[in-house]
Amino acid sequence: MGNLLYLIAVILIIVWIFGAFVTPFGGGLIHILLVIAIIAILLRVIKGA
């Protein structure tokens, strides 16, 4: 489950970068996804999994 969460976080970050710099879409939604991705990565680091 942890690996899946990490994979989703990485994908969300890549989508955010693509959306923010290549084709702006989604407005605030993409930033919310970025925050969720960062939280997921931080949780993984804190838990040490």
Z-matrix of the N, CA and C atoms (Angstrom, degrees):
N
C 1 1.456
C 2 1.527 1 110.75
N 3 1.338 2 116.81 1 -38.17
C 4 1.454 3 120.73 2 -179.67
C 5 1.518 4 111.98 3 -64.17
N 6 1.335 5 116.00 4 -39.48
C 7 1.464 6 119.65 5 179.31
C 8 1.519 7 111.30 6 -65.04
N 9 1.314 8 116.56 7 -37.87
C 10 1.453 9 120.99 8 179.08
C 11 1.524 10 110.27 9 -65.59
N 12 1.326 11 117.23 10 -42.53
C 13 1.456 12 121.61 11 178.50
C 14 1.527 13 110.77 12 -62.11
N 15 1.320 14 115.97 13 -42.33
C 16 1.472 15 120.97 14 178.78
C 17 1.529 16 110.03 15 -64.17
N 18 1.318 17 117.37 16 -42.80
C 19 1.459 18 121.69 17 179.25
C 20 1.523 19 110.86 18 -62.14
N 21 1.320 20 117.29 19 -43.35
C 22 1.460 21 120.93 20 178.48
C 23 1.518 22 110.56 21 -62.76
N 24 1.330 23 116.77 22 -40.91
C 25 1.466 24 120.85 23 179.34
C 26 1.524 25 110.76 24 -61.91
N 27 1.310 26 117.23 25 -44.42
C 28 1.468 27 121.23 26 179.84
C 29 1.527 28 110.28 27 -64.27
N 30 1.305 29 117.14 28 -42.16
C 31 1.464 30 120.66 29 178.75
C 32 1.522 31 110.65 30 -63.05
N 33 1.343 32 117.04 31 -41.46
C 34 1.459 33 120.09 32 179.10
C 35 1.524 34 111.62 33 -63.54
N 36 1.319 35 117.23 34 -38.77
C 37 1.461 36 120.34 35 178.24
C 38 1.524 37 110.45 36 -65.43
N 39 1.317 38 117.13 37 -42.22
C 40 1.469 39 120.94 38 178.76
C 41 1.524 40 110.29 39 -63.74
N 42 1.326 41 117.32 40 -42.52
C 43 1.467 42 121.07 41 178.49
C 44 1.525 43 110.27 42 -64.14
N 45 1.350 44 116.83 43 -38.53
C 46 1.465 45 120.15 44 178.44
C 47 1.525 46 110.80 45 -63.23
N 48 1.321 47 116.39 46 -46.06
C 49 1.462 48 119.97 47 179.67
C 50 1.527 49 109.81 48 -61.31
N 51 1.310 50 115.83 49 -44.47
C 52 1.467 51 119.92 50 179.71
C 53 1.523 52 110.29 51 -62.50
N 54 1.310 53 116.82 52 -44.84
C 55 1.460 54 121.02 53 -177.60
C 56 1.515 55 113.42 54 -70.83
N 57 1.320 56 117.32 55 -34.93
C 58 1.455 57 120.35 56 -176.52
C 59 1.526 58 112.14 57 -76.60
N 60 1.320 59 117.59 58 -33.69
C 61 1.457 60 119.96 59 -172.26
C 62 1.523 61 115.10 60 -111.11
N 63 1.314 62 117.66 61 -17.64
C 64 1.461 63 119.16 62 -177.41
C 65 1.523 64 110.68 63 -106.99
N 66 1.313 65 116.92 64 -60.12
C 67 1.460 66 121.13 65 -179.59
C 68 1.525 67 108.99 66 -133.31
N 69 1.317 68 117.36 67 97.44
C 70 1.465 69 119.09 68 -179.43
C 71 1.534 70 111.53 69 -60.03
N 72 1.317 71 115.49 70 122.40
C 73 1.457 72 120.29 71 178.23
C 74 1.515 73 109.09 72 -149.61
N 75 1.302 74 116.18 73 153.19
C 76 1.454 75 120.45 74 173.44
C 77 1.514 76 114.76 75 82.21
N 78 1.303 77 118.91 76 -12.39
C 79 1.455 78 121.29 77 177.99
C 80 1.511 79 112.85 78 54.11
N 81 1.316 80 116.99 79 -119.12
C 82 1.457 81 122.16 80 -177.25
C 83 1.518 82 113.05 81 -70.81
N 84 1.318 83 117.23 82 -21.90
C 85 1.470 84 120.57 83 -177.34
C 86 1.518 85 111.38 84 -60.27
N 87 1.307 86 117.42 85 -41.93
C 88 1.459 87 120.08 86 -177.40
C 89 1.520 88 110.76 87 -67.44
N 90 1.323 89 117.51 88 -30.65
C 91 1.459 90 120.29 89 177.97
C 92 1.528 91 110.93 90 -73.11
N 93 1.311 92 116.37 91 -34.50
C 94 1.463 93 120.45 92 175.20
C 95 1.528 94 109.70 93 -63.81
N 96 1.320 95 116.70 94 -41.36
C 97 1.464 96 120.69 95 177.72
C 98 1.520 97 110.91 96 -63.24
N 99 1.329 98 116.93 97 -37.77
C 100 1.461 99 120.60 98 178.18
C 101 1.526 100 110.32 99 -63.72
N 102 1.310 101 117.22 100 -44.31
C 103 1.462 102 120.73 101 179.34
C 104 1.526 103 110.16 102 -61.24
N 105 1.312 104 117.54 103 -42.38
C 106 1.465 105 121.20 104 177.92
C 107 1.521 106 110.24 105 -62.05
N 108 1.329 107 117.01 106 -41.04
C 109 1.464 108 120.62 107 179.48
C 110 1.521 109 111.02 108 -64.33
N 111 1.323 110 117.77 109 -43.05
C 112 1.460 111 121.09 110 179.76
C 113 1.522 112 110.62 111 -65.01
N 114 1.319 113 117.12 112 -41.85
C 115 1.468 114 120.60 113 177.88
C 116 1.524 115 110.17 114 -61.39
N 117 1.328 116 117.28 115 -41.78
C 118 1.459 117 120.87 116 -179.75
C 119 1.535 118 110.66 117 -62.87
N 120 1.323 119 116.88 118 -41.69
C 121 1.462 120 120.48 119 179.50
C 122 1.524 121 110.06 120 -66.91
N 123 1.334 122 117.10 121 -43.48
C 124 1.462 123 120.32 122 179.12
C 125 1.523 124 111.72 123 -61.96
N 126 1.316 125 117.35 124 -41.72
C 127 1.459 126 120.56 125 177.80
C 128 1.525 127 111.06 126 -61.05
N 129 1.316 128 115.83 127 -40.49
C 130 1.468 129 119.84 128 178.93
C 131 1.526 130 111.34 129 -65.16
N 132 1.337 131 116.92 130 -41.37
C 133 1.456 132 121.15 131 179.56
C 134 1.526 133 110.78 132 -66.85
N 135 1.335 134 116.23 133 -43.93
C 136 1.460 135 120.78 134 -178.70
C 137 1.519 136 111.39 135 -63.65
N 138 1.328 137 116.40 136 -42.36
C 139 1.465 138 120.19 137 -179.41
C 140 1.522 139 111.42 138 -73.80
N 141 1.314 140 117.48 139 -17.54
C 142 1.455 141 121.83 140 177.94
C 143 1.518 142 114.29 141 71.81
N 144 1.315 143 115.95 142 22.74
C 145 1.469 144 119.62 143 -178.26
C 146 1.504 145 110.64 144 -88.18
